[in-house]
């Protein structure tokens, strides 16, 4: 998942904003630092969606002058899982039942601060009737 970000110079600082994730705003003195901070703020902003059990907006196409900031696969896969659970109105207890597991296990799986194997997320998506596929671009 790659989110478009605008980098603008404001009051001597480079300000980074994401159209799709309005919570994600950061600034830095240099372009190099702004690029680094952009991914950090994008990842941190995902917490708001997970805490509120809200669907994370999909990235839109970039506009002229925007840069694409990539979410790490560990975060992107959890975003896809959360969005599918919300779309199907399936909570952790129901997903745990479908996976023959415990709700606590699913709660850890959809926690961005808990490391989860990609195979486990693939199994959860399969329990929701979805297939996860990786591609190299």
N, C-alpha and C positions, 0 to 999 in steps of 0.2 A: 504494500500500500504506500503510495507516494502522494503526499498532500502538497498542493501549490501554496507557496508563501510569497508575500511581497516584502521586499527589502527597501525601505525608504530612509532618507537622511532627514532627521528631525533634531533640531537643537544640537548639532554636532554628534549625534548618536545614530547608529543604524538601527531602525525599529523593524522588527519582523512580526508580521501578522498573517494569520491563516483565515481565509474566507470561510472555509468549511468548519473550522473549529475556533469560534470567536473567543473562547477562553484562553487560547494560546497566543500570548503576546510576550515578546521579550525585546531586549535592546542590548547593544554592545558598542564599544568604541571602534572596533575594527570589523571588516567584512569576514575575516577568518573566524573571529570569536563569535560573530553573529550567526554564522553557519553552524558552529558547534552548539551554541545556545538554542538554535531553532529546533534541533532534534530533541534536546532535553526538555524544552517547554512543550513540545508536541506530545511526548511520552507522558509528562506530568499531567497534562490536560486530560488525558484519557481517564485518569482517576475520577474526575467529576462524573463522567458517564457511568462508570462502573459503580461508584458509590450510590448514584441516584437510580441505578437500573434503567438507564436511558439508552436508546439506540445511538450508536456512534455514527455520525454522518459519513457517508462514503466520500472519498476524494473526488472532486470534480476535475474537469480538464483544466490545465493551466492556461492562463492568459498571457499575453505578451508581457515580458518583463518579470514574470514570476519564476521562482525556482522550485523544483520538486524536492521535498524533504521526505526521506524514506523512514517508515516505522520499522523497527527491527521485527523479524519474523516472529519472535517470541511474543511480542505485543500484538502484532497484526493478527496472528492466529486466534488470540484470545478475544480480540475485537470481533472477528468473524463469528466466533462461538457465541459471544454475548448477543450480538445482533440477531443471530438465528434463534436463540432462546427467546428473545423478546418478540420476534416476528411470529413464532409459533405459540407464544404464551405458555412456555414451558419453564417452570421454576427449577431450582436446584434439586428439590425433593423428587420431582417427576423425572428429571434427567437421571438422577441417581438410580431410581427404580428401573428405568430403561436400560441402564448400564449394569444393573445388578451390583450396585455399589452403595455407598453412604452419602447422604447430603453434605456432610462435612468435606468429603473428598471433592465433590463438585464445587463447593464454595472455595476451596483452595485453588481449584483449577481456574476459576474465573477471578482470581485475585492477581492483579498485575505484579504484586510484590512477592509472589510465591512462584518459584521455578516449576514449570510443568513440561514434561517431555512432549514433543510435537506429536508423537504417536498417540499419546493419551488424548490430546485435543482432537486428533483424527477420529479416535474411537467415539468421543462424545458427539462429534458432528455426524458420524455414522448412525448413532442412536437417535439422531434427529432426522435421519433419512437423507443426509447430505454426504457428499464425497469431497474430500480435500485433496487438491493436486498442487504440486509445486512446479514452477517453470523457471527456466533460466532465460533471461532476456538480454 
